[in-house]
C-alpha cells in the first residue's frame, strides 16, 4: 500500500479510510454532485501526473517508474494486472502547507481522500464515487 510513502502525520487516518474503518468525528453522508466532481477532478490530476512519469521535461525522478517528482509535489502509483490503480500524492496548498492524498480506482468505483495539515488541525475530506452513481463523502477538521 502506497500510504507508507506519505508523511507520518497522515498515515493513521489514511490506513483507516482505506480499510473502511470508522474514524471518530468523521461521519460519511451520501455523495452530492459537487463532491463527486471533486473526486473526478482528483482522478484527472492523478492521470495527468502519471503521464509525466519518465518524461524529462516534467519528472525529476527519472529512472524510477511509478514515482513522479515535480517541483512542489511527489506522486507514487501502482497498477495491478486487473487495472486497479492506487496512488499517493504529497503536495502543498496555496499557502505552502502540506497536503497528502490517497487514491484508489478499480472497476467498482473511485475513492479519494486528502488530508491538509493546518498545524493544530488536520482537515480530512474525500469519499467514494461508485460506478453505479452512488457513493459517500466526508469532511471535517480533526485535532492532531
C-alpha positions as CSV (number, residue, x, y, z in Angstrom):
1,X,0.0,0.0,0.0
2,X,1.4,3.4,-1.0
3,X,0.2,5.1,2.2
4,X,3.7,4.3,3.6
5,X,5.1,6.9,1.1
6,X,3.1,9.7,2.8
7,X,4.1,11.6,5.9
8,X,3.6,10.0,9.4
9,X,1.0,12.6,10.4
10,X,-1.3,11.4,7.6
11,X,-0.8,7.6,7.7
12,X,-3.0,6.5,10.6
13,X,-6.1,8.3,9.1
14,X,-5.4,7.1,5.6
15,X,-5.0,3.5,6.8
16,X,-8.4,3.6,8.5
17,X,-10.0,5.2,5.5
18,X,-8.5,2.7,3.1
19,X,-9.7,-0.2,5.3
20,X,-13.2,1.5,5.6
21,X,-12.9,1.7,9.3
22,X,-14.8,4.4,11.2
23,X,-12.9,7.5,12.5
24,X,-14.4,9.3,15.4
25,X,-15.9,12.6,14.2
26,X,-15.9,11.7,10.5
27,X,-19.4,10.8,9.5
28,X,-19.9,10.0,5.9
29,X,-23.0,11.2,4.1
30,X,-24.4,10.3,0.6
31,X,-22.2,11.9,-2.1
32,X,-23.5,15.1,-3.7
33,X,-22.8,16.2,-7.3
34,X,-20.2,18.8,-6.3
35,X,-18.4,16.2,-4.1
36,X,-18.4,13.7,-7.0
37,X,-16.9,16.4,-9.2
38,X,-14.1,16.8,-6.6
39,X,-13.3,13.1,-6.8
40,X,-13.4,13.2,-10.6
41,X,-11.0,16.2,-10.6
42,X,-8.6,14.3,-8.4
43,X,-8.8,11.4,-10.8
44,X,-7.9,13.8,-13.6
45,X,-4.9,15.2,-11.7
46,X,-3.6,11.7,-10.9
47,X,-4.0,10.7,-14.5
48,X,-2.2,13.8,-15.7
49,X,0.7,13.3,-13.2
50,X,1.0,9.7,-14.2
51,X,1.6,10.8,-17.8
52,X,4.6,12.8,-16.6
53,X,6.3,9.6,-15.4
54,X,9.7,9.2,-17.0
55,X,9.2,12.4,-19.1
56,X,12.4,14.5,-18.7
57,X,10.5,17.8,-19.2
58,X,8.4,17.1,-16.1
59,X,9.7,14.3,-13.9
60,X,12.7,14.8,-11.7
61,X,12.7,11.1,-10.7
62,X,13.8,9.7,-14.0
63,X,14.8,6.0,-13.8
64,X,12.1,5.4,-11.1
65,X,9.0,4.3,-12.8
66,X,5.9,4.7,-10.7
67,X,7.3,7.9,-9.0
68,X,6.8,11.3,-10.4
69,X,8.7,14.2,-8.7
70,X,7.6,17.7,-9.6
71,X,8.7,21.0,-8.1
72,X,6.2,21.0,-5.3
73,X,4.7,17.5,-5.4
74,X,5.5,13.9,-5.5
75,X,3.3,11.1,-6.8
76,X,3.7,7.3,-6.3
77,X,1.4,5.0,-8.2
78,X,0.9,1.3,-8.9
79,X,-1.5,-0.5,-11.2
80,X,-2.1,-4.2,-10.9
81,X,-2.9,-6.8,-13.6
82,X,-6.6,-6.2,-13.1
83,X,-6.3,-2.5,-13.8
84,X,-6.7,-1.4,-10.2
85,X,-4.8,1.9,-9.6
86,X,-3.5,3.0,-6.3
87,X,-1.7,6.3,-5.8
88,X,-0.4,8.6,-3.1
89,X,0.4,12.3,-3.7
90,X,2.2,14.8,-1.4
91,X,1.9,18.4,-2.3
92,X,1.1,21.9,-0.9
93,X,-1.9,24.2,-0.7
94,X,-1.7,27.8,-1.9
95,X,-0.2,28.8,1.5
96,X,2.6,26.2,1.3
97,X,1.0,23.9,3.9
98,X,1.4,20.2,3.2
99,X,-1.4,18.2,1.7
100,X,-1.4,14.4,1.4
101,X,-3.7,12.4,-0.9
102,X,-4.6,8.7,-1.2
103,X,-6.4,7.5,-4.3
104,X,-7.8,4.1,-5.3
105,X,-9.6,3.2,-8.5
106,X,-11.0,-0.1,-9.7
107,X,-13.9,-1.4,-11.7
108,X,-16.4,-0.7,-8.9
109,X,-15.5,3.0,-8.5
110,X,-13.1,5.7,-7.4
111,X,-12.0,6.5,-3.8
112,X,-10.1,9.7,-3.0
113,X,-9.1,11.2,0.3
114,X,-7.0,14.2,1.2
115,X,-5.5,15.5,4.4
116,X,-4.4,19.1,4.7
117,X,-2.0,19.8,7.6
118,X,-3.1,23.0,9.2
119,X,-0.8,22.7,12.2
120,X,-3.0,22.1,15.2
121,X,-5.7,20.5,12.9
122,X,-5.8,18.1,10.1
123,X,-8.5,18.8,7.5
124,X,-9.8,15.5,6.1
125,X,-12.0,15.2,3.1
126,X,-12.9,12.7,0.4
127,X,-15.0,9.7,-0.3
128,X,-16.1,7.1,-2.8
129,X,-17.9,7.5,-6.1
130,X,-19.2,4.1,-7.2
131,X,-19.6,3.1,-10.8
132,X,-23.4,2.9,-10.3
133,X,-23.6,6.6,-9.3
134,X,-23.8,6.0,-5.5
135,X,-21.2,6.9,-3.0
136,X,-20.3,8.7,0.2
137,X,-18.3,11.8,1.2
138,X,-16.9,13.1,4.4
139,X,-15.1,16.3,5.5
140,X,-14.0,17.6,8.9
141,X,-11.1,19.2,10.7
142,X,-9.6,16.8,13.3
143,X,-7.3,18.0,16.2
144,X,-3.8,16.4,15.9
